[in-house]
Amino acid sequence: MPAGSLTVVGTGIAFGVQLTPQARMAIERADDVFYLLAEPAAEVWFRKLSPSAHSLRPHYAVGRERAETYVRMVEEILGAVREGRNVCAVFYGHPGVFASPSHEAVRRARAEGFSAVMLPAVSAEDCLFADLGVDPGESGCQSYEATDFLLRRRTFDPAAPLVLWQVAFIGVTGAPVEPSPHAFGVLVDHLLEFYEDSHRVIVYEASPYPVGAASIREFTLGEVRAAELGAMSTLYVPPAAVTPVDAGLRARLDAANVEPVPERL
């Protein structure tokens, strides 16, 4: 195996308090550190933690496609690995959730024979589960990037929780500049094919600060198109109904198990 390695870590959502000891150790032991964070305050905190770290943000440019931006980020990270350096790449939240460059860097580093690992971290979805009291073990959870959800007309179950990410920038392929309320309206119209306009939904934003509450704004689906959206806004759609138990499958499970399946699941 050639010299050089890559460790990809996440800061968590609330900067300064959700960085794991394992991730901190990777940052401290690295020869080179690259980072991409969402909040200016988080960058100030991180530069104190790792003064010589290199920001990946300059790769964003107006008019540059997002895919090209990510290619440039990956190349900068891998360039240091190829020089035999032990590299740590740091991303906001969980490094593998809505962070394409992190996965691509790990894949390519491994393909070139280098040691490459990704460490888990607190994601925005983890914060959503805690702040909204959602347990995916109760009735599942469906999670989609909003543009993908629309363009591919993803099949989903209105009887299970639905989480839609990046709703402020639907259809945006370059560097996000301003939220697009008209595109968000297209998403709302699509959801109205499956839910009543009186169905309650939540526009959610996890707090990036060590102290501070999440933003939780409740609307009816008919009202939410007028909601002000930010870069971190996520749309949470609670279940519209309870899916009945399949009697035939219950009978088969009862026959297969020592104890019968409880009446209430």
Beta strands, then each sheet from edge to edge (+ up, - down):
strand 1: 5-10
strand 2: 32-36
strand 3: 54-55
strand 4: 86-91
strand 5: 115-118
strand 6: 142-145
strand 7: 162-165
strand 8: 200-205
strand 9: 215-220
strand 10: 234-237
sheet 1: 3+ 2+ 4+ 1+ 5+
sheet 2: 6+ 7+ 10- 8+ 9-
end
